[in-house]
Amino acid sequence: MSSLPWWWTRSHTTTVPIPAATPRRDVSGAVPHSDTSGAGPSHPARGSSAGPADRRRLLPRTLRRLALASAALVAAAATLFPTAAGAADYKVLVFSKTAGFRHDSIPAGVQAIRDLGTSGGFTVTATEDGAAISTASLAQYKAVVFLSTTGDMLDGTQQAALQSYVDGGGGFAGIHAAADAEYGWPYYGQLVGAWFASHPNIQQATVRTEDRAHAATSHLGPSWSRTDEWYNYRANPRSAVHVLQNLDEGSYSGGSMSGDHPITWCHPQGAGRSFYTGLGHTQESYADPAFRTLLLGGIAYAAGAVKADCRPENGYTAIYNGSTNGWSQAGPGSFTNTDATLTSRDGLGMLWYSAKEYHAYSLKLDWKMDGDDNSGVVVGFPASSDPWSGLNNGYEVQIDATDTPDKTTGSIYGIKSADIAARDAALNPPGRWNTYELLVEGERLQVFLNGVKINDFTNTDPVRSLQQGYIGIQNHGTGDEVSYRNIRVKELGGGGGSVTVEGEAYTSNSGVQQADHAGASGGKTLGFINNGDWTGYSSVDTSGAKNFSVRFSSAGSGGAIQIRSGSATGTLLGSVNVPVTGGWETFQTVSTTLTGSGSGPLFLVFTGSGGNFLFDVDTFTLSKV
């Protein structure tokens, strides 16, 4: 592997005086928390009743908390951003000018970012002078942080300089009221991601983590209870940004975004990067180590110091986010499943998603190794309980910190090397999370690492086919521990609009069991079926389904299968008769046209009158064409 990136370092922070601050004004005064041009919405009264004198008494106590929090932050940053002797620093500009409402948490925020620089390897210049937003000034910084800026802060020349800086490759990080500014400048709304609309009183709420791989949120659990001022936004930014956190609107009063409430996000902006969090209204926020670590990761991403896939992400279905329903272990070894994280141990084996076969799809997953470890993602293999079958009949996208170019991270193992220069530029080092996207279209497999394409492979082997569609993650051997989070799939329009599923890969059932059959796909069937039994497949969508076919065997009395949507008593889409085949190892296929209209997950209900064990189901195919 290449040497460690230049940003693996610690540094000290420079202290730069901030010009005299605009006085804080009450919401009833001339400068409400809004754009002074009148374009921005006005804020309602605060949740706190403390007056200016009370706030002056609170500030020293908050700064003492900041000092205590900085020690914890140093330890966290040492894990997030390992040091490298002799590595260079980078510089960050913190800009906190206000032309509207002024937050009394700004001094605490500036101090927190200074502490972050000490721990995270960057120097800080803090200012409220608009002259700092110029082409010449911005050129020296890897990122600019807008800390609770409000109103129309920038003139036309400064706006042009900021746009050129970010679109040309610079980084932007917005905190809290950065969304309450520059309402008349369309580019700024795009840069931040959304504009402020309103907020309820300060209160406790549950923040849900959608992305636990990004440096800003990888330290957090699936949910986080905290107190802050919760912004509503004029429009939902989800279609244009990558959401890192959302608010559970049921956990507090005053949310107005219809249940889908992004609060922290990131996105590419031109050749640069943008990060925003709506958290950070209160002084106490900046004494919270978890929030400070969120800021540290967001600033590091904006500066390009850590990599992340921040492309907008819509239409994916999680197949692992804590539950291993639908997954099967093939071969020796295993994966631990803790904190919605799978970690490989021993082997050589493979955990594969047996619940569904995919044909044209985008597979995304987050992975992390802690040293010179070995694992991989296997795609395009037929159902099998033998991990070597997956490797020999499919393709492995390798995860390995070292090895030859065709057997290291990003390679199609043993067949095609990644673009090593692109890979090295996109790769976070051991100890940090990375994100793969494997894009399968026909026999073409494209590999993206943290949003950057690093491999483009087309299968020409007539023995293999990427259209076979099963996917798995490898547990390589003792000492090779690689962790995975948030495995999700988006099916594409190709592949004929059909999906083939192993019968025994149900996610819910009544009365049935798996049965071993040498002649079955994967060596198993759905068996021990009696009248009235049923199975559910939560990842199989019945919307638009037109045809159903099933491969089965029967040495029993046969029967019928009802195809239903939503539940075992849901909408009947159709049914198909299943005759006796003459033996449990003798398989046939029957099919039927579906006439009902469904919109939920698939359920199969089994009927028959001949006593126990009517028939076994090997695989079935649901087609939308």
ChimeraX attribute file (.defattr): number of C-alpha atoms within 10 A of each C-alpha:
attribute: neighborCount
match mode: 1-to-1
recipient: residues
	/A:1	14
	/A:2	10
	/A:3	6
	/A:4	14
	/A:5	17
	/A:6	15
	/A:7	22
	/A:8	22
	/A:9	21
	/A:10	26
	/A:11	18
	/A:12	17
	/A:13	20
	/A:14	15
	/A:15	12
	/A:16	10
	/A:17	10
	/A:18	16
	/A:19	11
	/A:20	9
	/A:21	13
	/A:22	13
	/A:23	12
	/A:24	17
	/A:25	16
	/A:26	16
	/A:27	16
	/A:28	10
	/A:29	10
	/A:30	11
	/A:31	19
	/A:32	24
	/A:33	29
	/A:34	28
	/A:35	24
	/A:36	22
	/A:37	13
	/A:38	12
	/A:39	14
	/A:40	24
	/A:41	18
	/A:42	21
	/A:43	16
	/A:44	14
	/A:45	16
	/A:46	14
	/A:47	12
	/A:48	9
	/A:49	9
	/A:50	11
	/A:51	9
	/A:52	13
	/A:53	8
	/A:54	10
	/A:55	14
	/A:56	12
	/A:57	10
	/A:58	14
	/A:59	17
	/A:60	12
	/A:61	13
	/A:62	19
	/A:63	20
	/A:64	11
	/A:65	17
	/A:66	25
	/A:67	16
	/A:68	14
	/A:69	19
	/A:70	21
	/A:71	13
	/A:72	15
	/A:73	27
	/A:74	19
	/A:75	11
	/A:76	19
	/A:77	22
	/A:78	15
	/A:79	12
	/A:80	23
	/A:81	24
	/A:82	18
	/A:83	20
	/A:84	14
	/A:85	9
	/A:86	10
	/A:87	16
	/A:88	15
	/A:89	17
	/A:90	21
	/A:91	20
	/A:92	26
	/A:93	22
	/A:94	23
	/A:95	23
	/A:96	29
	/A:97	25
	/A:98	26
	/A:99	22
	/A:100	26
	/A:101	28
	/A:102	25
	/A:103	23
	/A:104	18
	/A:105	20
	/A:106	21
	/A:107	17
	/A:108	22
	/A:109	28
	/A:110	22
	/A:111	19
	/A:112	26
	/A:113	27
	/A:114	23
	/A:115	25
	/A:116	28
	/A:117	26
	/A:118	21
	/A:119	26
	/A:120	33
	/A:121	25
	/A:122	29
	/A:123	24
	/A:124	25
	/A:125	21
	/A:126	25
	/A:127	19
	/A:128	21
	/A:129	15
	/A:130	14
	/A:131	13
	/A:132	17
	/A:133	23
	/A:134	17
	/A:135	17
	/A:136	10
	/A:137	12
	/A:138	21
	/A:139	13
	/A:140	13
	/A:141	19
	/A:142	24
	/A:143	30
	/A:144	28
	/A:145	26
	/A:146	23
	/A:147	27
	/A:148	27
	/A:149	28
	/A:150	28
	/A:151	29
	/A:152	22
	/A:153	20
	/A:154	20
	/A:155	12
	/A:156	8
	/A:157	12
	/A:158	17
	/A:159	18
	/A:160	15
	/A:161	18
	/A:162	21
	/A:163	18
	/A:164	18
	/A:165	26
	/A:166	24
	/A:167	16
	/A:168	14
	/A:169	19
	/A:170	26
	/A:171	28
	/A:172	29
	/A:173	26
	/A:174	28
	/A:175	24
	/A:176	25
	/A:177	28
	/A:178	27
	/A:179	29
	/A:180	30
	/A:181	29
	/A:182	27
	/A:183	23
	/A:184	15
	/A:185	13
	/A:186	9
	/A:187	14
	/A:188	19
	/A:189	18
	/A:190	16
	/A:191	25
	/A:192	27
	/A:193	26
	/A:194	24
	/A:195	25
	/A:196	24
	/A:197	18
	/A:198	20
	/A:199	20
	/A:200	19
	/A:201	16
	/A:202	18
	/A:203	16
	/A:204	15
	/A:205	20
	/A:206	17
	/A:207	24
	/A:208	20
	/A:209	21
	/A:210	20
	/A:211	21
	/A:212	21
	/A:213	25
	/A:214	26
	/A:215	25
	/A:216	29
	/A:217	24
	/A:218	19
	/A:219	16
	/A:220	17
	/A:221	14
	/A:222	18
	/A:223	15
	/A:224	14
	/A:225	11
	/A:226	14
	/A:227	17
	/A:228	20
	/A:229	20
	/A:230	27
	/A:231	27
	/A:232	22
	/A:233	23
	/A:234	14
	/A:235	13
	/A:236	18
	/A:237	20
	/A:238	17
	/A:239	12
	/A:240	18
	/A:241	27
	/A:242	24
	/A:243	25
	/A:244	24
	/A:245	24
	/A:246	19
	/A:247	24
	/A:248	17
	/A:249	19
	/A:250	11
	/A:251	14
	/A:252	16
	/A:253	15
	/A:254	16
	/A:255	21
	/A:256	17
	/A:257	16
	/A:258	8
	/A:259	12
	/A:260	14
	/A:261	25
	/A:262	27
	/A:263	25
	/A:264	28
	/A:265	27
	/A:266	30
	/A:267	24
	/A:268	24
	/A:269	23
	/A:270	16
	/A:271	13
	/A:272	22
	/A:273	24
	/A:274	30
	/A:275	32
	/A:276	29
	/A:277	24
	/A:278	24
	/A:279	22
	/A:280	25
	/A:281	23
	/A:282	20
	/A:283	24
	/A:284	21
	/A:285	22
	/A:286	28
	/A:287	24
	/A:288	20
	/A:289	20
	/A:290	20
	/A:291	20
	/A:292	27
	/A:293	25
	/A:294	22
	/A:295	28
	/A:296	27
	/A:297	26
	/A:298	30
	/A:299	32
	/A:300	28
	/A:301	25
	/A:302	32
	/A:303	28
	/A:304	19
	/A:305	22
	/A:306	26
	/A:307	25
	/A:308	25
	/A:309	23
	/A:310	24
	/A:311	17
	/A:312	16
	/A:313	15
	/A:314	13
	/A:315	10
	/A:316	15
	/A:317	15
	/A:318	17
	/A:319	21
	/A:320	21
	/A:321	17
	/A:322	17
	/A:323	14
	/A:324	16
	/A:325	16
	/A:326	20
	/A:327	19
	/A:328	17
	/A:329	21
	/A:330	23
	/A:331	16
	/A:332	16
	/A:333	19
	/A:334	22
	/A:335	23
	/A:336	12
	/A:337	17
	/A:338	10
	/A:339	11
	/A:340	18
	/A:341	21
	/A:342	25
	/A:343	20
	/A:344	28
	/A:345	22
	/A:346	16
	/A:347	20
	/A:348	18
	/A:349	26
	/A:350	31
	/A:351	25
	/A:352	25
	/A:353	21
	/A:354	25
	/A:355	23
	/A:356	26
	/A:357	23
	/A:358	25
	/A:359	27
	/A:360	26
	/A:361	21
	/A:362	20
	/A:363	23
	/A:364	22
	/A:365	19
	/A:366	23
	/A:367	22
	/A:368	22
	/A:369	23
	/A:370	15
	/A:371	16
	/A:372	15
	/A:373	19
	/A:374	25
	/A:375	27
	/A:376	25
	/A:377	23
	/A:378	26
	/A:379	28
	/A:380	26
	/A:381	24
	/A:382	22
	/A:383	25
	/A:384	19
	/A:385	21
	/A:386	16
	/A:387	24
	/A:388	15
	/A:389	14
	/A:390	26
	/A:391	19
	/A:392	12
	/A:393	19
	/A:394	23
	/A:395	24
	/A:396	27
	/A:397	27
	/A:398	23
	/A:399	24
	/A:400	23
	/A:401	19
	/A:402	15
	/A:403	12
	/A:404	13
	/A:405	19
	/A:406	17
	/A:407	23
	/A:408	24
	/A:409	28
	/A:410	29
	/A:411	28
	/A:412	26
	/A:413	23
	/A:414	15
	/A:415	12
	/A:416	17
	/A:417	22
	/A:418	25
	/A:419	15
	/A:420	19
	/A:421	10
	/A:422	14
	/A:423	20
	/A:424	20
	/A:425	15
	/A:426	22
	/A:427	21
	/A:428	21
	/A:429	22
	/A:430	17
	/A:431	14
	/A:432	21
	/A:433	26
	/A:434	27
	/A:435	27
	/A:436	23
	/A:437	21
	/A:438	23
	/A:439	21
	/A:440	26
	/A:441	19
	/A:442	16
	/A:443	17
	/A:444	16
	/A:445	22
	/A:446	16
	/A:447	24
	/A:448	21
	/A:449	27
	/A:450	25
	/A:451	18
	/A:452	19
	/A:453	19
	/A:454	23
	/A:455	22
	/A:456	18
	/A:457	17
	/A:458	14
	/A:459	15
	/A:460	10
	/A:461	9
	/A:462	6
	/A:463	9
	/A:464	17
	/A:465	21
	/A:466	24
	/A:467	22
	/A:468	19
	/A:469	23
	/A:470	25
	/A:471	26
	/A:472	25
	/A:473	24
	/A:474	30
	/A:475	31
	/A:476	23
	/A:477	19
	/A:478	14
	/A:479	14
	/A:480	21
	/A:481	22
	/A:482	27
	/A:483	21
	/A:484	24
	/A:485	25
	/A:486	23
	/A:487	20
	/A:488	18
	/A:489	21
	/A:490	18
	/A:491	19
	/A:492	17
	/A:493	12
	/A:494	13
	/A:495	16
	/A:496	12
	/A:497	16
	/A:498	20
	/A:499	21
	/A:500	22
	/A:501	23
	/A:502	24
	/A:503	28
	/A:504	25
	/A:505	23
	/A:506	26
	/A:507	16
	/A:508	14
	/A:509	17
	/A:510	14
	/A:511	13
	/A:512	19
	/A:513	14
	/A:514	17
	/A:515	17
	/A:516	12
	/A:517	17
	/A:518	11
	/A:519	15
	/A:520	24
	/A:521	17
	/A:522	19
	/A:523	15
	/A:524	24
	/A:525	27
	/A:526	23
	/A:527	25
	/A:528	17
	/A:529	27
	/A:530	22
	/A:531	18
	/A:532	12
	/A:533	16
	/A:534	23
	/A:535	23
	/A:536	23
	/A:537	23
	/A:538	20
	/A:539	18
	/A:540	19
	/A:541	18
	/A:542	23
	/A:543	14
	/A:544	16
	/A:545	22
	/A:546	19
	/A:547	18
	/A:548	23
	/A:549	17
	/A:550	23
	/A:551	21
	/A:552	28
	/A:553	28
	/A:554	24
	/A:555	17
	/A:556	20
	/A:557	18
	/A:558	26
	/A:559	22
	/A:560	19
	/A:561	20
	/A:562	18
	/A:563	23
	/A:564	25
	/A:565	24
	/A:566	19
	/A:567	19
	/A:568	22
	/A:569	13
	/A:570	15
	/A:571	17
	/A:572	21
	/A:573	21
	/A:574	18
	/A:575	20
	/A:576	18
	/A:577	14
	/A:578	27
	/A:579	20
	/A:580	19
	/A:581	18
	/A:582	13
	/A:583	12
	/A:584	18
	/A:585	16
	/A:586	14
	/A:587	18
	/A:588	15
	/A:589	15
	/A:590	14
	/A:591	17
	/A:592	14
	/A:593	15
	/A:594	21
	/A:595	13
	/A:596	16
	/A:597	17
	/A:598	20
	/A:599	13
	/A:600	18
	/A:601	18
	/A:602	26
	/A:603	29
	/A:604	24
	/A:605	23
	/A:606	22
	/A:607	20
	/A:608	20
	/A:609	12
	/A:610	13
	/A:611	12
	/A:612	13
	/A:613	19
	/A:614	26
	/A:615	29
	/A:616	31
	/A:617	26
	/A:618	27
	/A:619	23
	/A:620	19
	/A:621	19
	/A:622	24
	/A:623	19
	/A:624	16
	/A:625	10
